[in-house]
Amino acid sequence: MRRLRRIVFVAAGLLAFVGCAKPLSPEEKLAAFTKEGWRLFSAGEYASAEEQFRQATEIDFTDAGAQLGLGWSLLRQESLTAGANALLRVGARDTLAYAHAQAGLAVLYDAQGQFDRSISAAEAVLVRDSLYVFPYDQRVDWRDLCYLLAKNYLVLSPQTDPDLSRALRYLRRIDPSPALVAADSTTWTADGRLYSTLAEAVLKRLETVQRTVSGTAS
C-alpha cells in the first residue's frame, strides 16, 4: 500500500512539473530549429537540415538565418532553383547572412551556367571579406570563390575580360606557380608545358587548381 502511495505521489509530482513547464516562445522555437538545422547541415544530413529550416521559416518567413540554411540545404541537394529562391530572400541589411547567401549563390549560379551572376555574387563576398570562410562548411572559402571568378572571367573573356586581366588577378591568389604575364609569352606555362596562347595556359592552370579547392566550385 505504501509503495502504491509512493508511486502515485511521484506521478503526481511529475504531472505538476510538466504542467508548470513554460512553453517555448516563437522566438525560442525559431532559434532551436535553426540551431538544429545547422548541426545537421554540418554533419552532411542535408534533407534533415532542410526540414528543420522549413519549420523555422514557418515561424518567421523573413528570418535571414532560416532562409540561409534552407537555401544552402537545397543547394547541397542540387535543388538549384528552390535554393536560389531561398538565398535571394536574405537581404543586404543582414550583413553576415548576406555574405553567406552570396557565397551560396556564386556556387549555385556557376552550376546553372549563369557565369555573370556567379561573378557578381562571388565578388560581393570578397569585397566584404577577402579571406572568407563559410562557417557551417569550412571547406568552402575564398579559394573557391577565386577559382570561380578566374574560371568564369575566362569563360566570358570575349565580352568582359578580353585581356584576361581579371581572370589572372584571381588566379594569382590561388595558384602557387610562377605568375602568368600577359605581355610575356615565355610565362604561358602549365604543368611544365608552354602554351601558344595565354587563354590555354590559364585554362590548364585552373584545371590544376581545381583539385585543391573543396569541390564545391566545380
Secondary structure by P-SEA (a helix, b strand, c coil): caaaaaaaaaaaaaaaaaaacccccaaaaaaaaaaaaaaaaaacaaaaaaaaaaaaaaaccccaaaaaaaaaaaaaacaaaaaaaaaaacccccaaaaaaaaaaaaaaaaaacaaaaaaaaaaaaaaacccccccccccccaaaaaaaaaaaaaaacccccccaaaaaaaaaaccccccccccccccccccccccccaaaaaaaaaaaaccccccccc
